[in-house]
């Protein structure tokens, strides 16, 4: 503080707002003679502050004249890893009926949604002993009036060039979103075009670093494996009496989910539904919540990630509201509980969403992914994800994966770069669809090198029935096989004794070539 005048300057200084993370200046008041100066130090207390950028100021006041001068101070708290706290699903926003505002999200609108510390919510307040840094929510759009997309991002940051949900007019589309909270404990949601209703169902939250003691809430990603496929048994019928009790922990053997897991990451897919309906996945032993994980129409195939707290005996309930539907469940990872103090695992670090790949325009522009092709994508070192050479390298990553410009019915699998194709799926679609899904996937360690060649789920047909219905090594052109390709290749279902001689000869030749290529 310098007095440029000729008289004595009496001054005082205080932070604005008072009682914030900005400390009282030292000294907070003083007296300077003509042309004299007093050094003043300004400090902050970032303890307990959430990740993000906050602004405050110190106001210096001339005690004689009342004139003021302001010094702006910016606090940047980098995101630190925290532990995941799974909860029974809880609906915090439904623009149709409440809770939350009932007006639809309008075109070009960014709306702030309060998350932390809301009455009845399982997410604690920002100023609590365990402040949240991120939230995991199932976000659903319904009644949209135009083709559009939704972006969910922390308050206090510029909206990223990324999307969480993509949809057409009239569609109901769900997707799991794991997003960092802003300094105020809130998130923003942006709608690009038209208007739409939006639903937020909370599935869990991430505690600030070092606020949760013990070994709970650490992520253990696994190579995906399948634990349920009702297409091999009986579909899921409507109503609570028909709800499936699914054993998640233990499952998958030594590389799967142990009995002491507190939660799990599942990819749940519905297919062959007979009625417009929704699926709710919730912990066994809890009341079925007013929440949904998947919404679908008759004939649709819809996938969605579910990050779920495990209930009684390591199980979860799967409820279908109307009609009947086939359900497929794949496991992607699990979370530790308090029972083993030596448990290790990863903590979640929320970042502002960053687009790491877009095969249409870039970044990482590449040709569209063709049938039976595998693409390697480097994620570490991109968009705020630490490099594998960092002091604390990443072990897994949360991605929002979207397929668009689809030309045929297919599916996409995202899996660790050091693993073979696991026989699971993350996204399923029909021609012309744009489908998003959250993916939590383990990253290959740097010592693993390039991924091995994907394991093929295919087999060569053994009979005429196999030839008609089975999935096996498919031809780039009819009548020839190459072991690098794999897909569904269907021949005409000739009745016994009616297969033309030329077709029979072609079938035998192709089976022989298929076997030779295995």
Beta strands, then each sheet from edge to edge (+ up, - down):
strand 1: 9-16
strand 2: 29-32
strand 3: 52-62
strand 4: 68-77
strand 5: 84-94
strand 6: 110-114
strand 7: 132-142
strand 8: 148-154
strand 9: 165-167
strand 10: 173-180
strand 11: 186-191
strand 12: 197-207
strand 13: 219-229
strand 14: 236-237
strand 15: 244-247
strand 16: 263-271
strand 17: 277-283
strand 18: 294-296
strand 19: 302-309
strand 20: 315-320
strand 21: 324-335
strand 22: 396-403
strand 23: 410-412
strand 24: 427-429
strand 25: 435-442
strand 26: 471-472
strand 27: 487-488
sheet 1: 2+ 1- 3+ 4-
sheet 2: 5+ 12- 7+ 10-
sheet 3: 6+ 11- 8+ 9-
sheet 4: 13+ 21- 14+
sheet 5: 13+ 21- 16+ 19-
sheet 6: 15+ 20- 17+ 18-
sheet 7: 22+ 25-
sheet 8: 23+ 24-
sheet 9: 26+ 27-
end
